[in-house]
């Protein structure tokens, strides 16, 4: 088992209010709408999230958004060490009194903090995300080198369903995730599982990095730039959508005329009238390879 860090907080007190509302009152805090704070209350959901991460005493866990620590406590019981990034300064100050000795609370923005500064070696990631940061969060944490061993993330249900969409319903977000990880929905989480209740349902998804990503990590940013351009006008044909998108994306060193985009698609073996959402992952890879060959 990994030892706790020297600056780890003391064990939590024995008594803990039975509800988030009561605990917030005890701490003199209120949910902050500006941070989209809704605190998980359902113990069954907590155990399902921790179970999806398949934790052992040898594991390190990076938790994003510990909130009032209900999930943090379960992670700390199952893993050897937990590092939790919390944006809210007041919550970050209060959390050491609520969590176990093998938890380190780090105040800061998960989109700016570097896991490598706080974790040594492999780790698993567990997150309860504010809905508005889902896309930049997944982009950042699926572009790290090395990647987390696995990611278990709670996000808005509608977004989760877009991420796991099959061919024929793909979006930029789905391609971004599925190009580097296998993904599945673990469970749907109703609004009643939170305090205060959000207006929409949530979903827990599990992402397991692929042994071989669709494109090498060194080319990931360029590949996603092309995919983003390809979804520039997603209701149009891929020819029109990609042509418009390439005008906005800083790809290559020149503007792409329509005839060149036609050649790009032909080189990838993709019919120009195909819609972007209908392209398969191998077709996106072939399109990227044709782009690299044509832009040299």
C-alpha distance (Angstrom), angle and dihedral (degrees) to the residues before:
residue distance angle dihedral
X1 . . .
X2 3.79 . .
X3 3.84 113.0 .
X4 3.81 120.1 -120.7
X5 3.79 116.6 -102.5
X6 3.78 118.9 -100.6
X7 3.79 91.2 -112.1
X8 3.82 93.6 51.6
X9 3.81 114.7 132.2
X10 3.77 124.4 -111.9
X11 3.79 121.8 -90.7
X12 3.79 115.7 -78.3
X13 3.78 122.0 -94.0
X14 3.79 117.8 -94.6
X15 3.79 95.1 -120.7
X16 3.77 119.9 65.3
X17 3.82 126.4 169.2
X18 3.78 112.4 -103.7
X19 3.82 95.8 -127.7
X20 3.80 136.0 42.8
X21 3.80 90.1 -124.0
X22 3.80 91.2 56.3
X23 3.78 92.6 45.1
X24 3.79 91.7 49.8
X25 3.81 89.6 51.5
X26 3.80 90.6 49.4
X27 3.80 90.2 51.5
X28 3.80 93.0 44.1
X29 3.80 91.8 -120.0
X30 3.81 137.9 127.8
X31 3.81 131.3 -159.6
X32 3.79 108.9 -90.3
X33 3.79 112.4 -132.7
X34 3.79 90.7 -164.0
X35 3.82 88.6 64.4
X36 3.83 93.3 40.9
X37 3.79 89.9 -122.2
X38 3.81 116.9 -172.6
X39 3.79 114.8 158.5
X40 3.79 120.9 -140.7
X41 3.82 112.4 -119.3
X42 3.83 104.9 168.0
X43 3.82 111.1 100.8
X44 3.79 90.8 -164.6
X45 3.80 90.7 58.8
X46 3.81 90.0 47.0
X47 3.80 91.5 54.9
X48 3.82 91.9 45.7
X49 3.81 91.5 52.9
X50 3.79 93.0 48.3
X51 3.80 90.3 44.8
X52 3.80 91.7 52.7
X53 3.80 89.1 57.1
X54 3.86 90.0 57.4
X55 3.78 93.0 -142.1
X56 3.79 128.8 -166.1
X57 3.83 133.3 -177.3
X58 3.81 88.4 -98.6
X59 3.80 93.9 59.1
X60 3.77 129.7 102.1
X61 3.80 116.2 -150.0
X62 3.77 130.5 -159.3
X63 3.80 109.3 -156.6
X64 3.78 120.2 -165.4
X65 3.80 116.8 -156.9
X66 3.83 103.7 7.6
X67 3.80 91.9 -180.0
X68 3.81 107.8 -179.9
X69 3.79 93.0 -9.4
X70 3.82 102.4 -108.3
X71 3.81 91.8 130.2
X72 3.80 92.1 34.7
X73 3.80 90.3 61.1
X74 3.81 92.1 53.6
X75 3.80 92.1 46.7
X76 3.81 90.2 49.9
X77 3.82 90.9 52.0
X78 3.79 92.3 53.9
X79 3.83 104.1 33.4
X80 3.77 132.9 57.7
X81 3.79 95.7 -126.0
X82 3.80 137.4 4.9
X83 3.80 128.0 -161.6
X84 3.80 112.9 -168.4
X85 3.82 124.7 -163.8
X86 3.81 111.5 -152.4
X87 3.81 122.1 179.9
X88 3.81 97.1 -166.0
X89 3.81 108.6 86.4
X90 3.81 94.3 -155.4
X91 3.79 93.2 50.4
X92 3.79 91.6 45.2
X93 3.81 89.2 53.9
X94 3.82 92.8 49.1
X95 3.81 99.2 42.5
X96 3.84 98.5 76.3
X97 3.82 87.4 67.7
X98 3.81 91.1 53.2
X99 3.79 104.0 45.9
X100 3.79 138.7 61.8
X101 3.79 129.9 -91.5
X102 3.81 94.4 -100.6
X103 3.83 91.8 62.7
X104 3.78 124.7 92.2
X105 3.80 117.4 -164.0
X106 3.79 116.2 -150.5
X107 3.80 118.3 -169.9
X108 3.78 112.2 -143.5
X109 3.78 149.1 79.6
X110 3.81 114.3 -58.5
X111 3.81 88.4 -148.8
X112 3.80 89.3 61.2
X113 3.82 105.6 30.5
X114 3.79 118.8 89.6
X115 3.82 116.8 -133.6
X116 3.82 89.5 -151.1
X117 3.81 89.0 66.9
X118 3.81 91.3 62.0
X119 3.81 106.8 25.2
X120 3.78 130.1 55.9
X121 3.77 117.2 -157.4
X122 3.81 130.5 -9.4
X123 3.79 119.3 -8.5
X124 3.79 141.3 173.0
X125 3.79 123.0 -127.9
X126 3.81 125.6 -138.4
X127 3.80 120.0 178.6
X128 3.79 141.3 174.9
X129 3.79 99.8 -163.7
X130 3.78 133.8 -159.5
X131 3.80 101.3 -116.9
X132 3.80 94.7 -122.0
X133 3.81 95.2 63.0
X134 3.81 98.6 48.4
X135 3.81 97.6 105.4
X136 3.84 98.4 43.6
X137 3.80 90.3 42.2
X138 3.79 94.1 53.2
X139 3.81 91.4 43.7
X140 3.79 91.4 53.1
X141 3.79 99.8 42.2
X142 3.80 93.6 43.0
X143 3.80 89.6 52.4
X144 3.81 96.5 54.6
X145 3.77 121.0 114.7
X146 2.95 108.9 -115.3
X147 3.77 100.6 25.9
X148 3.80 122.5 -141.0
X149 3.81 111.9 -89.9
X150 3.79 89.5 -118.0
X151 3.81 136.8 -12.8
X152 3.81 126.0 -142.6
X153 3.78 109.4 -173.5
X154 3.81 134.6 175.5
X155 3.80 113.3 -146.8
X156 3.79 140.1 150.1
X157 3.81 111.0 -55.8
X158 3.81 94.1 -127.8
X159 3.80 91.1 54.0
X160 3.81 91.9 46.4
X161 3.79 90.1 54.4
X162 3.80 90.5 50.5
X163 3.80 90.6 51.5
X164 3.81 94.8 52.6
X165 3.82 93.8 41.5
X166 3.82 117.8 137.3
X167 3.79 127.5 -124.8
X168 3.78 108.5 -66.3
X169 3.80 91.5 42.1
X170 3.80 101.4 50.9
X171 3.80 123.0 139.1
X172 3.78 133.0 -174.4
X173 3.82 89.4 -93.1
X174 3.81 92.2 51.4
X175 3.80 93.0 49.6
X176 3.81 91.0 45.5
X177 3.81 91.4 55.9
X178 3.80 101.7 33.7
X179 3.80 91.9 49.8
X180 3.79 89.5 68.8
X181 3.81 108.5 20.0
X182 3.76 142.4 32.6
X183 3.79 107.7 -121.7
X184 3.78 136.5 -166.4
X185 3.78 137.9 168.5
X186 3.81 110.4 -108.2
X187 3.79 96.4 -170.0
X188 3.77 144.2 -29.8
X189 3.81 114.6 -110.1
X190 3.81 118.9 -152.3
X191 3.78 122.3 -137.5
X192 3.82 88.8 -112.8
X193 3.83 88.8 71.5
X194 3.83 90.4 72.8
X195 3.80 139.9 63.8
X196 2.92 115.1 -115.7
X197 3.78 95.3 24.4
X198 3.81 115.7 -118.5
X199 3.79 118.8 -136.8
X200 3.79 94.2 -117.0
X201 3.80 139.0 45.3
X202 3.78 122.2 -99.9
X203 3.79 133.3 -145.2
X204 3.78 134.7 -153.6
X205 3.79 113.2 -134.9
X206 3.80 129.2 -171.9
X207 3.78 121.2 -148.0
X208 3.80 122.0 -167.0
X209 3.82 114.5 -171.0
X210 3.80 113.1 -120.6
X211 3.80 119.3 -114.2
X212 3.81 86.1 -126.6
X213 3.82 117.4 23.2
X214 3.79 119.5 -143.3
X215 3.82 89.8 -102.6
X216 3.82 129.4 12.7
X217 3.80 114.6 -85.2
X218 3.81 90.8 -116.2
X219 3.83 89.0 61.8
X220 3.81 97.4 40.9
X221 3.81 97.3 100.4
X222 3.82 92.5 49.8
X223 3.80 91.8 45.1
X224 3.80 92.5 51.4
X225 3.80 89.9 47.6
X226 3.79 88.8 58.3
X227 3.82 92.2 46.0
X228 3.79 89.8 50.0
X229 3.80 89.1 51.8
X230 3.80 90.1 48.0
X231 3.79 90.1 56.9
X232 3.81 91.8 46.7
X233 3.82 91.2 114.5
X234 3.81 101.8 12.5
X235 3.83 96.0 -178.2
X236 3.79 91.9 57.2
X237 3.79 127.9 74.1
X238 3.77 115.3 -77.8
X239 3.82 88.7 -109.2
X240 3.80 93.4 58.1
X241 3.79 94.8 36.2
X242 3.80 94.6 49.8
X243 3.80 92.7 44.2
X244 3.80 90.6 53.8
X245 3.79 93.1 41.8
X246 3.80 94.0 51.8
X247 3.80 88.6 59.5
X248 3.82 89.4 63.6
X249 3.79 102.4 35.2
X250 3.83 116.8 80.3
X251 3.79 93.2 -130.3
X252 3.77 121.3 148.2
X253 3.78 122.6 -15.4
X254 3.81 102.4 -76.7
X255 3.78 145.5 38.1
X256 3.76 118.5 -84.2
X257 3.79 116.4 -129.9
X258 3.79 119.9 -150.0
X259 3.81 94.1 -104.5
X260 3.80 90.5 55.1
X261 3.80 91.2 51.4
X262 3.80 88.4 51.3
X263 3.79 88.2 52.8
X264 3.79 90.2 48.3
X265 3.79 91.8 55.2
X266 3.80 92.4 43.9
X267 3.80 89.8 52.1
X268 3.79 89.2 54.6
X269 3.80 93.1 45.8
X270 3.81 92.7 -118.3
X271 3.83 119.7 141.8
X272 3.81 109.1 -121.3
X273 3.81 92.1 -131.4
X274 3.84 93.6 59.8
X275 3.81 115.7 116.2
X276 3.82 116.1 -122.5
X277 3.81 93.8 -119.3
X278 3.82 90.3 56.5
X279 3.81 95.8 59.4
X280 3.79 115.5 107.3
X281 3.80 122.9 -133.3
X282 3.84 91.4 -105.9
X283 3.83 88.3 52.6
X284 3.81 90.7 52.9
X285 3.80 88.5 50.8
X286 3.82 91.3 48.7
X287 3.80 89.7 48.8
X288 3.80 90.6 51.8
X289 3.80 91.4 49.6
X290 3.80 90.7 49.9
X291 3.80 89.1 48.7
X292 3.80 91.4 53.1
X293 3.80 92.1 47.6
X294 3.81 93.9 47.6
X295 3.80 95.3 44.3
X296 3.80 95.4 53.8
